[in-house]
Amino acid sequence: MAQVIHAGDAVRSADVSAPVRHAYQAYQLLHFGFAIAPIVAGLDKFFNKLTEWDMYLAPFFARMIGGHESVCMEIAGVVEIIAGVGVIFKPRIFAYVVAAWLACIIVNLLMVPGFYDIALRDFGLLLGALALGRLSMEHGN
C-alpha cells in the first residue's frame, strides 16, 4: 500500500529535531544545576554562610556521632563537592549518586520535626537528579 504524504506532514517531519533539542536543553539545565548546587552547598558546610547546617542533623544521628555535628556536616560537604564535580564529568553515574545522597538527606530530615517542607523540596531535587541520569543516557557521558 502506498503512503500518501501531504505538504503539512513534510513540515511536521522536518521539525522532528525539536523534541531532541528540547530534551538536550533540559539535560543542560539539569547538568549545570546538579553540578553547581552540590558544590556550593558542600563548600558552605565549612563556612555556614547560607545557613547553620548543624540544625538539620537529626538528633538520632547527632547522638550516634557523639555531638560532633560540625564534623559530620564537613564530611557531608566533602561528599557533596565530590558528587557535584562528578556530575560535571560523568553525569550518567553521578546523577544517581546525587539522587542517593538526597534520599539519605530526606530520611534524615523526616526524623527532624519541623523540616518536612525541606524534605519535600529535596524529594523534588531527587526527582530532578533521576531525570538528569535518564537524560544523560542520551545526551551525556
N, CA, C and O atoms as a GROMACS GRO file, in nm:
protein
  564
    1MET      N    1   0.085  -0.117   0.000
    1MET     CA    2   0.000   0.000   0.000
    1MET      C    3   0.090   0.123   0.000
    1MET      O    4   0.182   0.133   0.080
    2ALA      N    5   0.062   0.215  -0.087
    2ALA     CA    6   0.143   0.336  -0.099
    2ALA      C    7   0.107   0.434   0.012
    2ALA      O    8  -0.008   0.444   0.055
    3GLN      N    9   0.207   0.505   0.057
    3GLN     CA   10   0.185   0.605   0.162
    3GLN      C   11   0.173   0.742   0.098
    3GLN      O   12   0.258   0.782   0.017
    4VAL      N   13   0.069   0.813   0.133
    4VAL     CA   14   0.046   0.946   0.080
    4VAL      C   15   0.105   1.047   0.177
    4VAL      O   16   0.075   1.043   0.296
    5ILE      N   17   0.188   1.137   0.129
    5ILE     CA   18   0.249   1.239   0.212
    5ILE      C   19   0.191   1.373   0.172
    5ILE      O   20   0.197   1.414   0.056
    6HIS      N   21   0.135   1.441   0.268
    6HIS     CA   22   0.077   1.572   0.244
    6HIS      C   23   0.180   1.679   0.278
    6HIS      O   24   0.276   1.653   0.350
    7ALA      N   25   0.160   1.796   0.225
    7ALA     CA   26   0.253   1.907   0.250
    7ALA      C   27   0.267   1.936   0.398
    7ALA      O   28   0.377   1.967   0.445
    8GLY      N   29   0.158   1.926   0.474
    8GLY     CA   30   0.162   1.952   0.619
    8GLY      C   31   0.248   1.849   0.691
    8GLY      O   32   0.314   1.883   0.790
    9ASP      N   33   0.248   1.723   0.643
    9ASP     CA   34   0.329   1.618   0.703
    9ASP      C   35   0.478   1.648   0.687
    9ASP      O   36   0.557   1.621   0.777
   10ALA      N   37   0.515   1.703   0.573
   10ALA     CA   38   0.655   1.735   0.549
   10ALA      C   39   0.704   1.841   0.648
   10ALA      O   40   0.816   1.834   0.697
   11VAL      N   41   0.619   1.936   0.676
   11VAL     CA   42   0.656   2.040   0.773
   11VAL      C   43   0.674   1.979   0.911
   11VAL      O   44   0.770   2.011   0.981
   12ARG      N   45   0.581   1.890   0.950
   12ARG     CA   46   0.590   1.828   1.082
   12ARG      C   47   0.712   1.737   1.092
   12ARG      O   48   0.779   1.735   1.195
   13SER      N   49   0.744   1.662   0.986
   13SER     CA   50   0.859   1.572   0.992
   13SER      C   51   0.991   1.649   0.992
   13SER      O   52   1.091   1.603   1.047
   14ALA      N   53   0.990   1.768   0.932
   14ALA     CA   54   1.112   1.849   0.935
   14ALA      C   55   1.141   1.901   1.074
   14ALA      O   56   1.255   1.936   1.106
   15ASP      N   57   1.037   1.907   1.160
   15ASP     CA   58   1.052   1.959   1.295
   15ASP      C   59   1.075   1.848   1.399
   15ASP      O   60   1.061   1.871   1.519
   16VAL      N   61   1.109   1.727   1.352
   16VAL     CA   62   1.131   1.614   1.443
   16VAL      C   63   1.245   1.643   1.539
   16VAL      O   64   1.245   1.592   1.651
   17SER      N   65   1.341   1.722   1.499
   17SER     CA   66   1.456   1.750   1.585
   17SER      C   67   1.420   1.840   1.703
   17SER      O   68   1.498   1.851   1.797
   18ALA      N   69   1.304   1.905   1.700
   18ALA     CA   70   1.266   1.994   1.810
   18ALA      C   71   1.258   1.919   1.944
   18ALA      O   72   1.312   1.969   2.042
   19PRO      N   73   1.192   1.802   1.952
   19PRO     CA   74   1.191   1.731   2.081
   19PRO      C   75   1.330   1.693   2.129
   19PRO      O   76   1.359   1.698   2.248
   20VAL      N   77   1.416   1.655   2.036
   20VAL     CA   78   1.554   1.621   2.073
   20VAL      C   79   1.624   1.745   2.125
   20VAL      O   80   1.696   1.739   2.226
   21ARG      N   81   1.605   1.856   2.060
   21ARG     CA   82   1.666   1.982   2.103
   21ARG      C   83   1.615   2.023   2.240
   21ARG      O   84   1.692   2.068   2.325
   22HIS      N   85   1.484   2.009   2.263
   22HIS     CA   86   1.427   2.044   2.392
   22HIS      C   87   1.480   1.952   2.502
   22HIS      O   88   1.510   1.998   2.613
   23ALA      N   89   1.491   1.825   2.473
   23ALA     CA   90   1.545   1.730   2.571
   23ALA      C   91   1.690   1.764   2.604
   23ALA      O   92   1.732   1.755   2.720
   24TYR      N   93   1.766   1.803   2.502
   24TYR     CA   94   1.906   1.840   2.526
   24TYR      C   95   1.914   1.967   2.611
   24TYR      O   96   2.001   1.977   2.699
   25GLN      N   97   1.827   2.062   2.586
   25GLN     CA   98   1.827   2.184   2.668
   25GLN      C   99   1.790   2.151   2.813
   25GLN      O  100   1.848   2.207   2.906
   26ALA      N  101   1.693   2.061   2.833
   26ALA     CA  102   1.658   2.018   2.969
   26ALA      C  103   1.777   1.949   3.034
   26ALA      O  104   1.807   1.972   3.151
   27TYR      N  105   1.845   1.865   2.957
   27TYR     CA  106   1.967   1.800   3.008
   27TYR      C  107   2.070   1.903   3.052
   27TYR      O  108   2.128   1.891   3.160
   28GLN      N  109   2.094   2.004   2.968
   28GLN     CA  110   2.194   2.106   3.001
   28GLN      C  111   2.158   2.181   3.129
   28GLN      O  112   2.245   2.205   3.213
   29LEU      N  113   2.031   2.217   3.145
   29LEU     CA  114   1.988   2.286   3.267
   29LEU      C  115   2.011   2.199   3.391
   29LEU      O  116   2.065   2.246   3.491
   30LEU      N  117   1.970   2.073   3.384
   30LEU     CA  118   1.988   1.983   3.497
   30LEU      C  119   2.136   1.956   3.523
   30LEU      O  120   2.179   1.949   3.639
   31HIS      N  121   2.213   1.940   3.417
   31HIS     CA  122   2.356   1.914   3.431
   31HIS      C  123   2.424   2.031   3.504
   31HIS      O  124   2.502   2.010   3.597
   32PHE      N  125   2.393   2.151   3.462
   32PHE     CA  126   2.450   2.270   3.526
   32PHE      C  127   2.405   2.278   3.673
   32PHE      O  128   2.487   2.297   3.763
   33GLY      N  129   2.275   2.265   3.696
   33GLY     CA  130   2.221   2.280   3.830
   33GLY      C  131   2.273   2.176   3.928
   33GLY      O  132   2.305   2.209   4.042
   34PHE      N  133   2.281   2.050   3.884
   34PHE     CA  134   2.325   1.944   3.974
   34PHE      C  135   2.476   1.933   3.982
   34PHE      O  136   2.528   1.849   4.056
   35ALA      N  137   2.548   2.016   3.909
   35ALA     CA  138   2.692   2.030   3.931
   35ALA      C  139   2.716   2.144   4.030
   35ALA      O  140   2.792   2.128   4.125
   36ILE      N  141   2.653   2.258   4.007
   36ILE     CA  142   2.678   2.377   4.088
   36ILE      C  143   2.619   2.366   4.228
   36ILE      O  144   2.688   2.394   4.326
   37ALA      N  145   2.493   2.327   4.240
   37ALA     CA  146   2.426   2.327   4.372
   37ALA      C  147   2.498   2.241   4.475
   37ALA      O  148   2.520   2.288   4.587
   38PRO      N  149   2.535   2.116   4.444
   38PRO     CA  150   2.605   2.037   4.546
   38PRO      C  151   2.742   2.095   4.583
   38PRO      O  152   2.784   2.088   4.698
   39ILE      N  153   2.810   2.152   4.486
   39ILE     CA  154   2.942   2.211   4.516
   39ILE      C  155   2.925   2.331   4.609
   39ILE      O  156   2.998   2.343   4.707
   40VAL      N  157   2.830   2.418   4.579
   40VAL     CA  158   2.807   2.536   4.662
   40VAL      C  159   2.762   2.495   4.802
   40VAL      O  160   2.814   2.546   4.902
   41ALA      N  161   2.666   2.403   4.809
   41ALA     CA  162   2.618   2.357   4.941
   41ALA      C  163   2.729   2.287   5.017
   41ALA      O  164   2.743   2.304   5.138
   42GLY      N  165   2.808   2.208   4.946
   42GLY     CA  166   2.919   2.137   5.010
   42GLY      C  167   3.024   2.232   5.066
   42GLY      O  168   3.072   2.214   5.178
   43LEU      N  169   3.060   2.333   4.989
   43LEU     CA  170   3.156   2.433   5.037
   43LEU      C  171   3.102   2.508   5.158
   43LEU      O  172   3.175   2.540   5.252
   44ASP      N  173   2.972   2.537   5.154
   44ASP     CA  174   2.913   2.614   5.264
   44ASP      C  175   2.906   2.533   5.393
   44ASP      O  176   2.889   2.592   5.500
   45LYS      N  177   2.918   2.402   5.386
   45LYS     CA  178   2.922   2.322   5.509
   45LYS      C  179   3.043   2.361   5.594
   45LYS      O  180   3.043   2.336   5.714
   46PHE      N  181   3.144   2.422   5.534
   46PHE     CA  182   3.263   2.465   5.607
   46PHE      C  183   3.251   2.609   5.657
   46PHE      O  184   3.322   2.647   5.750
   47PHE      N  185   3.162   2.688   5.598
   47PHE     CA  186   3.155   2.831   5.630
   47PHE      C  187   3.023   2.875   5.692
   47PHE      O  188   3.017   2.979   5.758
   48ASN      N  189   2.917   2.799   5.672
   48ASN     CA  190   2.784   2.830   5.727
   48ASN      C  191   2.737   2.971   5.694
   48ASN      O  192   2.686   3.042   5.781
   49LYS      N  193   2.753   3.011   5.570
   49LYS     CA  194   2.705   3.144   5.526
   49LYS      C  195   2.560   3.136   5.477
   49LYS      O  196   2.483   3.230   5.498
   50LEU      N  197   2.523   3.026   5.413
   50LEU     CA  198   2.386   3.012   5.364
   50LEU      C  199   2.291   2.980   5.478
   50LEU      O  200   2.179   3.031   5.482
   51THR      N  201   2.334   2.896   5.570
   51THR     CA  202   2.253   2.855   5.685
   51THR      C  203   2.344   2.789   5.788
   51THR      O  204   2.462   2.764   5.762
   52GLU      N  205   2.289   2.762   5.903
   52GLU     CA  206   2.360   2.685   6.007
   52GLU      C  207   2.323   2.538   5.984
   52GLU      O  208   2.219   2.492   6.030
   53TRP      N  209   2.408   2.465   5.915
   53TRP     CA  210   2.377   2.331   5.868
   53TRP      C  211   2.355   2.231   5.981
   53TRP      O  212   2.280   2.136   5.964
   54ASP      N  213   2.419   2.252   6.095
   54ASP     CA  214   2.407   2.156   6.206
   54ASP      C  215   2.263   2.134   6.250
   54ASP      O  216   2.228   2.026   6.296
   55MET      N  217   2.180   2.235   6.235
   55MET     CA  218   2.042   2.223   6.282
   55MET      C  219   1.961   2.121   6.202
   55MET      O  220   1.856   2.076   6.248
   56TYR      N  221   2.010   2.084   6.084
   56TYR     CA  222   1.938   1.988   6.001
   56TYR      C  223   1.971   1.842   6.034
   56TYR      O  224   1.909   1.751   5.980
   57LEU      N  225   2.067   1.821   6.121
   57LEU     CA  226   2.105   1.685   6.157
   57LEU      C  227   2.008   1.630   6.261
   57LEU      O  228   1.988   1.690   6.366
   58ALA      N  229   1.948   1.516   6.230
   58ALA     CA  230   1.851   1.453   6.320
   58ALA      C  231   1.918   1.421   6.454
   58ALA      O  232   2.033   1.376   6.456
   59PRO      N  233   1.848   1.444   6.565
   59PRO     CA  234   1.904   1.413   6.697
   59PRO      C  235   1.954   1.269   6.708
   59PRO      O  236   2.054   1.243   6.775
   60PHE      N  237   1.886   1.177   6.642
   60PHE     CA  238   1.929   1.036   6.643
   60PHE      C  239   2.072   1.024   6.591
   60PHE      O  240   2.155   0.956   6.652
   61PHE      N  241   2.101   1.090   6.479
   61PHE     CA  242   2.235   1.084   6.422
   61PHE      C  243   2.335   1.165   6.504
   61PHE      O  244   2.451   1.126   6.515
   62ALA      N  245   2.291   1.276   6.559
   62ALA     CA  246   2.378   1.357   6.644
   62ALA      C  247   2.426   1.276   6.764
   62ALA      O  248   2.542   1.283   6.802
   63ARG      N  249   2.335   1.198   6.824
   63ARG     CA  250   2.374   1.112   6.936
   63ARG      C  251   2.471   1.004   6.891
   63ARG      O  252   2.565   0.970   6.963
   64MET      N  253   2.448   0.951   6.772
   64MET     CA  254   2.535   0.844   6.720
   64MET      C  255   2.678   0.891   6.701
   64MET      O  256   2.773   0.815   6.721
   65ILE      N  257   2.695   1.017   6.664
   65ILE     CA  258   2.830   1.068   6.638
   65ILE      C  259   2.887   1.142   6.758
   65ILE      O  260   2.993   1.205   6.749
   66GLY      N  261   2.818   1.134   6.870
   66GLY     CA  262   2.872   1.190   6.994
   66GLY      C  263   2.878   1.341   6.998
   66GLY      O  264   2.966   1.397   7.063
   67GLY      N  265   2.785   1.407   6.932
   67GLY     CA  266   2.779   1.552   6.939
   67GLY      C  267   2.876   1.625   6.847
   67GLY      O  268   2.901   1.744   6.866
   68HIS      N  269   2.931   1.556   6.750
   68HIS     CA  270   3.026   1.619   6.656
   68HIS      C  271   2.954   1.658   6.527
   68HIS      O  272   2.994   1.618   6.418
   69GLU      N  273   2.848   1.738   6.542
   69GLU     CA  274   2.765   1.774   6.427
   69GLU      C  275   2.845   1.848   6.320
   69GLU      O  276   2.826   1.824   6.200
   70SER      N  277   2.934   1.937   6.362
   70SER     CA  278   3.011   2.016   6.265
   70SER      C  279   3.101   1.926   6.180
   70SER      O  280   3.113   1.946   6.060
   71VAL      N  281   3.162   1.829   6.244
   71VAL     CA  282   3.249   1.736   6.169
   71VAL      C  283   3.164   1.655   6.072
   71VAL      O  284   3.205   1.633   5.957
   72CYS      N  285   3.048   1.611   6.117
   72CYS     CA  286   2.957   1.536   6.030
   72CYS      C  287   2.918   1.621   5.909
   72CYS      O  288   2.916   1.571   5.796
   73MET      N  289   2.886   1.746   5.932
   73MET     CA  290   2.847   1.834   5.821
   73MET      C  291   2.964   1.861   5.727
   73MET      O  292   2.944   1.876   5.606
   74GLU      N  293   3.085   1.869   5.779
   74GLU     CA  294   3.201   1.887   5.692
   74GLU      C  295   3.223   1.763   5.606
   74GLU      O  296   3.258   1.774   5.488
   75ILE      N  297   3.203   1.645   5.664
   75ILE     CA  298   3.213   1.522   5.585
   75ILE      C  299   3.105   1.522   5.478
   75ILE      O  300   3.131   1.486   5.363
   76ALA      N  301   2.983   1.563   5.514
   76ALA     CA  302   2.875   1.575   5.416
   76ALA      C  303   2.914   1.673   5.306
   76ALA      O  304   2.884   1.651   5.189
   77GLY      N  305   2.980   1.782   5.344
   77GLY     CA  306   3.025   1.880   5.246
   77GLY      C  307   3.123   1.821   5.146
   77GLY      O  308   3.115   1.849   5.027
   78VAL      N  309   3.215   1.740   5.195
   78VAL     CA  310   3.312   1.676   5.106
   78VAL      C  311   3.239   1.582   5.008
   78VAL      O  312   3.268   1.581   4.889
   79VAL      N  313   3.143   1.505   5.060
   79VAL     CA  314   3.064   1.416   4.974
   79VAL      C  315   2.992   1.497   4.867
   79VAL      O  316   2.992   1.459   4.750
   80GLU      N  317   2.932   1.608   4.906
   80GLU     CA  318   2.858   1.690   4.810
   80GLU      C  319   2.949   1.752   4.705
   80GLU      O  320   2.912   1.760   4.588
   81ILE      N  321   3.066   1.796   4.745
   81ILE     CA  322   3.161   1.854   4.648
   81ILE      C  323   3.204   1.746   4.548
   81ILE      O  324   3.208   1.771   4.428
   82ILE      N  325   3.235   1.628   4.599
   82ILE     CA  326   3.275   1.518   4.510
   82ILE      C  327   3.160   1.484   4.415
   82ILE      O  328   3.182   1.462   4.296
   83ALA      N  329   3.038   1.478   4.467
   83ALA     CA  330   2.922   1.447   4.382
   83ALA      C  331   2.903   1.553   4.274
   83ALA      O  332   2.879   1.520   4.158
   84GLY      N  333   2.914   1.680   4.312
   84GLY     CA  334   2.898   1.788   4.214
   84GLY      C  335   3.004   1.785   4.106
   84GLY      O  336   2.973   1.803   3.988
   85VAL      N  337   3.130   1.764   4.145
   85VAL     CA  338   3.238   1.753   4.047
   85VAL      C  339   3.216   1.630   3.959
   85VAL      O  340   3.240   1.633   3.839
   86GLY      N  341   3.170   1.522   4.021
   86GLY     CA  342   3.141   1.402   3.944
   86GLY      C  343   3.034   1.425   3.840
   86GLY      O  344   3.044   1.374   3.728
   87VAL      N  345   2.931   1.503   3.875
   87VAL     CA  346   2.825   1.534   3.778
   87VAL      C  347   2.881   1.611   3.660
   87VAL      O  348   2.836   1.592   3.547
   88ILE      N  349   2.979   1.696   3.683
   88ILE     CA  350   3.039   1.771   3.572
   88ILE      C  351   3.097   1.676   3.468
   88ILE      O  352   3.076   1.695   3.348
   89PHE      N  353   3.170   1.574   3.514
   89PHE     CA  354   3.245   1.488   3.423
   89PHE      C  355   3.172   1.359   3.385
   89PHE      O  356   3.188   1.309   3.274
   90LYS      N  357   3.092   1.304   3.476
   90LYS     CA  358   3.023   1.178   3.449
   90LYS      C  359   2.879   1.185   3.502
   90LYS      O  360   2.845   1.116   3.597
   91PRO      N  361   2.795   1.268   3.439
   91PRO     CA  362   2.658   1.281   3.488
   91PRO      C  363   2.580   1.150   3.482
   91PRO      O  364   2.487   1.130   3.561
   92ARG      N  365   2.615   1.062   3.391
   92ARG     CA  366   2.544   0.936   3.376
   92ARG      C  367   2.556   0.851   3.504
   92ARG      O  368   2.466   0.772   3.534
   93ILE      N  369   2.664   0.866   3.577
   93ILE     CA  370   2.687   0.793   3.702
   93ILE      C  371   2.651   0.879   3.822
   93ILE      O  372   2.576   0.836   3.910
   94PHE      N  373   2.705   1.001   3.825
   94PHE     CA  374   2.694   1.082   3.946
   94PHE      C  375   2.557   1.145   3.968
   94PHE      O  376   2.527   1.190   4.078
   95ALA      N  377   2.474   1.149   3.864
   95ALA     CA  378   2.335   1.193   3.887
   95ALA      C  379   2.268   1.098   3.985
   95ALA      O  380   2.189   1.140   4.069
   96TYR      N  381   2.299   0.970   3.973
   96TYR     CA  382   2.241   0.870   4.064
   96TYR      C  383   2.306   0.876   4.202
   96TYR      O  384   2.242   0.845   4.302
   97VAL      N  385   2.432   0.916   4.207
   97VAL     CA  386   2.497   0.936   4.337
   97VAL      C  387   2.428   1.052   4.410
   97VAL      O  388   2.399   1.043   4.529
   98VAL      N  389   2.403   1.161   4.337
   98VAL     CA  390   2.332   1.275   4.396
   98VAL      C  391   2.192   1.234   4.441
   98VAL      O  392   2.148   1.273   4.549
   99ALA      N  393   2.123   1.156   4.360
   99ALA     CA  394   1.988   1.110   4.397
   99ALA      C  395   1.993   1.026   4.524
   99ALA      O  396   1.908   1.041   4.612
  100ALA      N  397   2.090   0.937   4.535
  100ALA     CA  398   2.103   0.854   4.655
  100ALA      C  399   2.136   0.940   4.777
  100ALA      O  400   2.083   0.917   4.886
  101TRP      N  401   2.222   1.038   4.758
  101TRP     CA  402   2.258   1.130   4.868
  101TRP      C  403   2.134   1.208   4.913
  101TRP      O  404   2.111   1.224   5.033
  102LEU      N  405   2.056   1.254   4.817
  102LEU     CA  406   1.934   1.326   4.851
  102LEU      C  407   1.835   1.235   4.925
  102LEU      O  408   1.765   1.281   5.015
  103ALA      N  409   1.830   1.109   4.889
  103ALA     CA  410   1.743   1.015   4.961
  103ALA      C  411   1.787   1.003   5.107
  103ALA      O  412   1.703   0.999   5.197
  104CYS      N  413   1.918   0.998   5.130
  104CYS     CA  414   1.970   0.994   5.268
  104CYS      C  415   1.934   1.122   5.344
  104CYS      O  416   1.896   1.117   5.461
  105ILE      N  417   1.946   1.235   5.277
  105ILE     CA  418   1.911   1.363   5.339
  105ILE      C  419   1.762   1.366   5.374
  105ILE      O  420   1.725   1.413   5.482
  106ILE      N  421   1.679   1.315   5.285
  106ILE     CA  422   1.534   1.312   5.310
  106ILE      C  423   1.503   1.228   5.433
  106ILE      O  424   1.424   1.270   5.518
  107VAL      N  425   1.564   1.111   5.443
  107VAL     CA  426   1.541   1.026   5.561
  107VAL      C  427   1.581   1.101   5.687
  107VAL      O  428   1.508   1.099   5.786
  108ASN      N  429   1.697   1.166   5.684
  108ASN     CA  430   1.742   1.244   5.799
  108ASN      C  431   1.641   1.354   5.833
  108ASN      O  432   1.605   1.371   5.949
  109LEU      N  433   1.596   1.428   5.732
  109LEU     CA  434   1.505   1.540   5.756
  109LEU      C  435   1.368   1.495   5.808
  109LEU      O  436   1.304   1.567   5.885
  110LEU      N  437   1.325   1.378   5.768
  110LEU     CA  438   1.197   1.326   5.818
  110LEU      C  439   1.205   1.291   5.967
  110LEU      O  440   1.102   1.275   6.033
  111MET      N  441   1.326   1.280   6.017
  111MET     CA  442   1.346   1.250   6.159
  111MET      C  443   1.360   1.376   6.244
  111MET      O  444   1.372   1.369   6.366
  112VAL      N  445   1.357   1.493   6.178
  112VAL     CA  446   1.369   1.620   6.248
  112VAL      C  447   1.234   1.693   6.239
  112VAL      O  448   1.195   1.734   6.130
  113PRO      N  449   1.164   1.709   6.350
  113PRO     CA  450   1.036   1.781   6.344
  113PRO      C  451   1.055   1.923   6.291
  113PRO      O  452   1.148   1.994   6.332
  114GLY      N  453   0.967   1.963   6.201
  114GLY     CA  454   0.970   2.099   6.151
  114GLY      C  455   1.043   2.117   6.020
  114GLY      O  456   1.046   2.228   5.966
  115PHE      N  457   1.104   2.011   5.965
  115PHE     CA  458   1.176   2.025   5.840
  115PHE      C  459   1.114   1.941   5.728
  115PHE      O  460   1.181   1.905   5.632
  116TYR      N  461   0.986   1.910   5.743
  116TYR     CA  462   0.919   1.829   5.642
  116TYR      C  463   0.910   1.902   5.508
  116TYR      O  464   0.913   1.839   5.402
  117ASP      N  465   0.899   2.035   5.513
  117ASP     CA  466   0.893   2.112   5.390
  117ASP      C  467   1.025   2.101   5.313
  117ASP      O  468   1.025   2.095   5.190
  118ILE      N  469   1.134   2.099   5.384
  118ILE     CA  470   1.265   2.087   5.319
  118ILE      C  471   1.282   1.946   5.264
  118ILE      O  472   1.341   1.926   5.158
  119ALA      N  473   1.231   1.847   5.338
  119ALA     CA  474   1.235   1.708   5.288
  119ALA      C  475   1.157   1.698   5.157
  119ALA      O  476   1.200   1.630   5.064
  120LEU      N  477   1.042   1.765   5.150
  120LEU     CA  478   0.962   1.763   5.027
  120LEU      C  479   1.038   1.831   4.913
  120LEU      O  480   1.038   1.781   4.800
  121ARG      N  481   1.102   1.943   4.941
  121ARG     CA  482   1.182   2.011   4.838
  121ARG      C  483   1.294   1.920   4.790
  121ARG      O  484   1.321   1.911   4.670
  122ASP      N  485   1.360   1.851   4.885
  122ASP     CA  486   1.469   1.762   4.846
  122ASP      C  487   1.417   1.641   4.767
  122ASP      O  488   1.490   1.586   4.684
  123PHE      N  489   1.292   1.600   4.791
  123PHE     CA  490   1.232   1.495   4.710
  123PHE      C  491   1.220   1.543   4.565
  123PHE      O  492   1.246   1.467   4.471
  124GLY      N  493   1.180   1.669   4.546
  124GLY     CA  494   1.175   1.725   4.412
  124GLY      C  495   1.312   1.729   4.347
  124GLY      O  496   1.326   1.700   4.228
  125LEU      N  497   1.414   1.763   4.425
  125LEU     CA  498   1.551   1.761   4.373
  125LEU      C  499   1.593   1.619   4.336
  125LEU      O  500   1.660   1.598   4.235
  126LEU      N  501   1.555   1.522   4.420
  126LEU     CA  502   1.586   1.383   4.391
  126LEU      C  503   1.526   1.343   4.255
  126LEU      O  504   1.593   1.277   4.175
  127LEU      N  505   1.402   1.382   4.230
  127LEU     CA  506   1.340   1.352   4.101
  127LEU      C  507   1.415   1.419   3.987
  127LEU      O  508   1.431   1.360   3.880
  128GLY      N  509   1.462   1.542   4.009
  128GLY     CA  510   1.542   1.610   3.907
  128GLY      C  511   1.673   1.538   3.880
  128GLY      O  512   1.717   1.528   3.766
  129ALA      N  513   1.737   1.489   3.985
  129ALA     CA  514   1.862   1.414   3.969
  129ALA      C  515   1.838   1.285   3.890
  129ALA      O  516   1.918   1.248   3.805
  130LEU      N  517   1.727   1.218   3.919
  130LEU     CA  518   1.693   1.098   3.842
  130LEU      C  519   1.667   1.133   3.695
  130LEU      O  520   1.708   1.059   3.606
  131ALA      N  521   1.601   1.245   3.671
  131ALA     CA  522   1.577   1.289   3.534
  131ALA      C  523   1.710   1.317   3.463
  131ALA      O  524   1.727   1.283   3.346
  132LEU      N  525   1.803   1.379   3.533
  132LEU     CA  526   1.936   1.404   3.475
  132LEU      C  527   2.003   1.272   3.440
  132LEU      O  528   2.063   1.260   3.333
  133GLY      N  529   1.993   1.175   3.528
  133GLY     CA  530   2.053   1.044   3.499
  133GLY      C  531   1.995   0.982   3.373
  133GLY      O  532   2.068   0.928   3.290
  134ARG      N  533   1.863   0.990   3.359
  134ARG     CA  534   1.799   0.935   3.240
  134ARG      C  535   1.839   1.012   3.114
  134ARG      O  536   1.872   0.952   3.011
  135LEU      N  537   1.836   1.145   3.122
  135LEU     CA  538   1.874   1.226   3.006
  135LEU      C  539   2.021   1.208   2.969
  135LEU      O  540   2.059   1.220   2.853
  136SER      N  541   2.104   1.178   3.069
  136SER     CA  542   2.247   1.157   3.045
  136SER      C  543   2.272   1.034   2.958
  136SER      O  544   2.373   1.026   2.888
  137MET      N  545   2.179   0.938   2.962
  137MET     CA  546   2.194   0.820   2.878
  137MET      C  547   2.194   0.858   2.729
  137MET      O  548   2.258   0.793   2.647
  138GLU      N  549   2.121   0.963   2.697
  138GLU     CA  550   2.109   1.007   2.558
  138GLU      C  551   2.205   1.121   2.525
  138GLU      O  552   2.261   1.126   2.416
  139HIS      N  553   2.225   1.212   2.620
  139HIS     CA  554   2.296   1.337   2.589
  139HIS      C  555   2.429   1.354   2.661
  139HIS      O  556   2.508   1.439   2.622
  140GLY      N  557   2.455   1.276   2.763
  140GLY     CA  558   2.573   1.299   2.846
  140GLY      C  559   2.679   1.193   2.827
  140GLY      O  560   2.679   1.115   2.732
  141ASN      N  561   2.770   1.194   2.923
  141ASN     CA  562   2.876   1.094   2.921
  141ASN      C  563   2.885   1.025   3.055
  141ASN      O  564   2.969   0.937   3.074
   0.00000   0.00000   0.00000
